[in-house]
């Protein structure tokens, strides 16, 4: 179980699952939820294997920088080509936090009006 996931790993997991960051949780179907679960596990497993993400001052218990930032698909890569489709990665602010995604691979579906 996890209590939450930070915006770095959320951006990465959503890209892997091919879900748009503004897709409401209530609109996520069972297949998408399963894909997101798998993507979160993959993202966190990779981060642990790479000893965390050192963007500014993160150090592990040995004082070493992590190198997971060298393996990001979308986070902090605005303008760079998506590794799946070559569309430029976009950065948006959602709830005062940066989120990064591919507008082609992670399309926001049309949702029915309430």
C-alpha positions in Angstrom: 0.0 0.0 0.0 1.1 3.6 -0.6 -0.4 6.8 0.8 0.5 8.9 -2.2 2.9 9.3 -5.0 4.9 12.4 -5.8 4.5 14.4 -9.0 7.7 13.1 -10.5 6.7 9.4 -10.2 3.0 10.2 -11.0 4.1 11.8 -14.4 6.2 8.7 -15.2 3.6 6.2 -14.2 0.8 8.0 -16.1 3.0 8.0 -19.2 3.7 4.3 -18.9 0.0 3.6 -18.5 -0.9 6.1 -21.3 -3.3 8.0 -19.1 -3.7 11.8 -19.3 -2.9 13.5 -16.0 -6.2 15.4 -16.0 -8.4 12.3 -16.4 -10.7 12.3 -13.4 -10.3 9.2 -11.2 -14.0 8.5 -11.5 -13.5 8.1 -15.3 -10.8 5.5 -14.9 -12.1 2.0 -15.9 -10.9 -1.3 -14.5 -8.4 -1.9 -17.4 -6.9 1.6 -17.0 -6.7 1.1 -13.2 -4.8 -2.2 -13.7 -2.5 -0.6 -16.2 -1.8 2.3 -13.8 -1.2 -0.1 -10.9 1.4 -2.0 -13.0 2.9 1.4 -14.1 3.3 2.6 -10.6 5.0 -0.6 -9.5 7.3 -0.4 -12.5 8.1 3.3 -11.8 8.8 2.8 -8.1 10.8 -0.4 -8.8 13.0 1.5 -11.3 13.4 4.4 -8.9 14.6 2.1 -6.1 16.9 0.2 -8.4 18.4 3.5 -9.5 18.7 4.7 -5.9 16.2 7.6 -6.2 16.0 10.8 -8.2 18.5 13.5 -7.4 17.1 16.7 -8.9 18.6 19.1 -6.4 19.9 17.8 -3.1 18.6 14.2 -2.6 21.3 11.8 -1.3 20.9 8.2 -0.1 22.1 7.0 3.3 25.7 6.8 2.0 25.6 10.4 0.8 25.4 9.4 -2.9 23.2 10.9 -5.5 20.5 8.7 -7.0 20.5 8.4 -10.8 16.9 7.7 -11.6 16.6 11.1 -13.2 18.7 9.7 -16.0 15.8 7.3 -16.9 12.8 9.6 -16.9 10.4 9.2 -19.8 8.6 12.6 -19.4 9.4 14.3 -16.1 11.4 17.5 -16.7 11.6 16.8 -20.4 9.3 19.5 -21.8 10.0 20.0 -25.5 11.9 16.7 -25.8 10.6 14.0 -28.1 8.4 11.3 -26.6 10.2 8.0 -26.7 7.1 6.3 -28.0 5.9 8.6 -30.7 8.4 11.6 -31.0 5.7 14.2 -30.1 7.2 16.9 -27.9 6.5 16.4 -24.2 4.4 19.1 -22.6 4.6 20.6 -19.1 1.4 21.8 -17.4 0.7 23.0 -13.9 -2.0 21.1 -12.0 -2.7 22.0 -8.4 0.4 24.1 -8.3 2.6 21.2 -9.3 4.4 20.5 -12.6 3.2 17.5 -14.6 4.7 16.3 -17.8 3.0 14.2 -20.5 2.9 13.3 -24.1 -0.2 15.0 -25.7 -0.3 12.2 -28.4 0.2 9.1 -26.3 -1.8 10.4 -23.3 -4.9 11.9 -24.9 -7.6 13.2 -22.6 -10.8 11.4 -23.8 -14.1 13.2 -24.3 -16.1 12.6 -21.1 -19.9 12.7 -20.9 -21.3 15.8 -19.4 -22.9 15.4 -15.9 
